[in-house]
Amino acid sequence: MKSQDIVILLKLISLQDQELEKGTDQLRSESLGGDPYSVRNLEALLGISKTEVGQSINRSISSGIARKDSKSNEPRPHRRNLVNFIINGLKFVFPAHPGAMQRGIPTAFAAPMLESLLMSGGNYNYVWPYASAQEMGQSIDPLFRSVPEAVLKDERLYEYLALVDAIRLGNQRETELASDRLKSRILAK
């Protein structure tokens, strides 16, 4: 498993959720080539090469974190398995280490959609390094280098990845809060 596998799976979940909200036809009309789940469209949305997207999907299917839909043959994340892996194993496989102060896009509980959930005890905010951003904080390497650009295109993906970073970085209280929110967002569908 590679770190971009998590990014791709969370993007697939975001696309599925958008499909439920907007409808299949509208989502297809907004996608490259009409297929939102195609490796070409995922490449454009995530900044991850088509080859890497294809290999990632194959790894995810082999590990049981994803499957092929029997009707459409599209990759579908196995939501419960993915959430269990993120909550119980991700911080050990892909740990986050705060770095130097830098400009970037807020992540973890500093992300705009999460900042009201936890009162900070005076710690610095965490950011994914991004030169065009206005916020300052301790830098955190994202799960994949193109995450800052990808989250600017998809607020739901942004929330998912910020929660993942809260789990990767947090102590027990923050991890539990982020885990509960991630479960409610991903498993409610």
Number of C-alpha atoms within 10 A of each C-alpha: 11 15 14 20 21 23 24 24 24 22 25 21 21 19 19 20 16 15 16 12 11 12 12 14 11 13 18 16 12 12 17 17 11 14 18 22 19 17 19 19 18 23 18 14 20 23 16 21 14 16 11 16 22 16 14 21 22 16 16 24 17 12 12 12 22 21 18 15 11 9 6 8 10 15 19 21 25 18 19 13 13 20 20 14 15 22 19 12 14 20 18 10 13 14 14 20 11 15 14 10 16 20 20 22 28 28 29 29 26 23 20 14 16 18 15 11 13 13 9 12 6 6 8 14 20 30 30 26 26 18 11 9 15 11 18 18 23 21 25 24 17 22 20 18 15 16 23 21 14 20 20 12 12 15 13 20 23 26 22 23 24 28 28 27 27 26 29 24 20 19 10 10 11 19 19 15 16 27 21 13 17 22 15 11 14 17 12 8 10
